[in-house]
Amino acid sequence: MNPSAPRVLVIDDEMQIRRFLDIGLRAEGYQVLQAANAAEGLALAATQSPDLVILDLGLPDREGHEVLAELRQWSAVPVLMLSVRNAESEKVRALDNGANDYVTKPFGMQELMARLRALLRHHPIAGPADMPPLYDDGQLRVDLVRREVSLAGSEVALTRKEYAVLALLLRHAGRVVSQQQLLREVWGATHVQDTHYLRIVIGRLRQKLGDDPGAPRWLKTEPGVGYRFLEGQDR
Amino acid sequence: MRDPLPLTPRVLRVRATDYLFATAVTLLAFAVAVAADRYFSAANLSLILLTAVLAVAIRKPMAVAVYTAVLCFLGDNFFFTPPRHTLAIDSIDDVLAIGLFLIVALVCSRMATRLSSQVVSLQVAQRRARTLLQLGQQLAAAADTAAIREVATLALTRVAGATASMRPADPSRSGPSLSEPSFSEPSLFSEPRAADQGGEWIIPLRVGAHHHGSVVFASGVARDLNADQRELVLTMTQDIALALERDRLAQELEQSRVQGETERLRNALLSSVSHDLRSPLASMIGAADTLAMYEAQLPQDERRQLLQAILHEGQRLDRYIQNLLDMTRLGHGTLKLHRDWVDATEVVVAATDRLRRFFPELVLQTVLPHDTVLLYVHPALIEQALFNVLENAAHFSPPGEAVRVVVSVADEQLLIDVIDRGPGIPPDERARIFDMFHSVSRGDRGGKGTGLGLSICRGMIGAHGGSVEVLPGDGVGTSMRITLPLPPAPETIA
């Protein structure tokens, strides 16, 4: 095994889930650490300094949210949560508590691996400072320094809010950004409930970028949770 | 409110003023007779006095009339008939006079009394009828047992002029033991039972074998009321008992309806679990077992097929379980709508994305509105509802034929049409496909679903004030339409 391969800590009480994650992750070239409960998981996170943590929200000894909160007190390691469907509010809460992304149980390996790649690409958690100042995929070009957006060479005129939303999603490219986070950072803390602002701005952004919501190239909706900027291989 | 309704008129009672009146009239008659004495014969003077008797008799009770008759006869005998100034009755004329006076007094008084008592009883009957009619209307309008009791208490209190209270049925006395004598049918003629209840007047409310408690008046109330008032109170309690019985029957009917429905659903649920949840499990166990036993000797292609089967059946099972969970949430009324502003397009895309994952072969054509259409809904529920309709269409769509999703706005409503080219739904089944477990009820033909999907869809869309229907279509395939009301546009941003 390649000792420089990223180390992934899996915290889940379901033995079968740990087993197939272990097999799948090792097949993708990761090193895998396993923990069956919160105490064990936190101990491993502290001693083995993994590059990424996969955390189940339902653990036998402690709630996943608590584990996340404790982990965040001393570690900025990317955390991917495992959550059950119909628990949008749980996902949002965990994202707001410092989780970086989630997958919904039951999930497929393809989906999980795409999320892990996106998380590891931007590790450590990217602040605006260490962002590449320019995004260019040949079609869409966003210059974060000069605040210029162009599509296929011709400039796109965005309002301030539209640009702010696009830039924020771009800074977290590949990862989900909760709608509360978008509203708080673009409109301010008093507007976190005004989701219709966000819907309208996203709608206009898509129109201006010619992004088909049915088959998005850049702006993907994560229903009930938020939005994700799609990069190259995650499309 | 403390005074009983006056059901007995005072005119029938004899009072001292009546005698004064009679005496005054008699004296007046004598004055006239004395004045007329010198012009008329004694026989005609008697007629003047007779007029006085008549005048008193038609106005006053019989005793007063007789009193007037005797007074007039004595005066007539003393003053006017010979021998004057004696009270001797010495001729047949005197006998005739006293007889005539008495007959006039008795007959006229009797007729007048009867007439006035008829008027009075008509008034009483009218008041009684009005009271009963009013009570009947109030009881009919009362929505439940508590309201009936409240209306009844108020009405009885008003009629009796004393506080009435309703005592609920004693549970220990319910059932056949009710035939004990103290709870006999309230009869129009029954006298208040006061002796053994500490003077309270207790009127049982009973219809047939069903006891609805009793009406209780404080001690002494029964004694203070006259027969008419007591009878009215008893008639009212009968009406009240009937209203309570009607309410009980309505409740029983509703309860048995709900129980029947629950029973039917439970049976359908059991057959759904045994059939629809076990078939994917059987496929998974079978495929996994085959792999475990023959892995080495199977060609790679067949191993892959078995693995694909396990994967797909697992996903199918997950969808069924989701449906069952959704159904229990809908069924228990624990479904809370967490409404949020959401772009209709995003909801549709989320559902079609999910469908593509489970039906990779399916051709899906989507027509979305050009502009952002905002809904104020619980996004996950609408997405699930649409997914169920899409899944249904995908199941019945023939290979190679497209399933079309057309989203449009008309009349402040969002319309989502899902059109497939499958076998279609006969017109007489179009309403029933939304019934719970419909596909199960027609045996294995449906085969691919719990029959929950569409009824869950209807439940979820209905919770948002929308509707799901099967459109008549063009004869080929099925068109289903989800209609959702659009909210008034929210305040927009610069």
Interface residues (C-beta under 8 A of the other chain):
Chain A: R85 N86 E88 S89 P106 G108 K161 D194 T195 H196 Y197 R199 I200 V201 I202 G203 R204 P213 G214 P216 T221 P223 G224
Chain B: G314 Q315 D318 Q322 L325 H338 D340 W341 V342 D343 T345 E346 V347 V348 V349 A350 T352 R357 T366 L368 D371 T372 L374 P379 A380 E383 P490 T492 I493
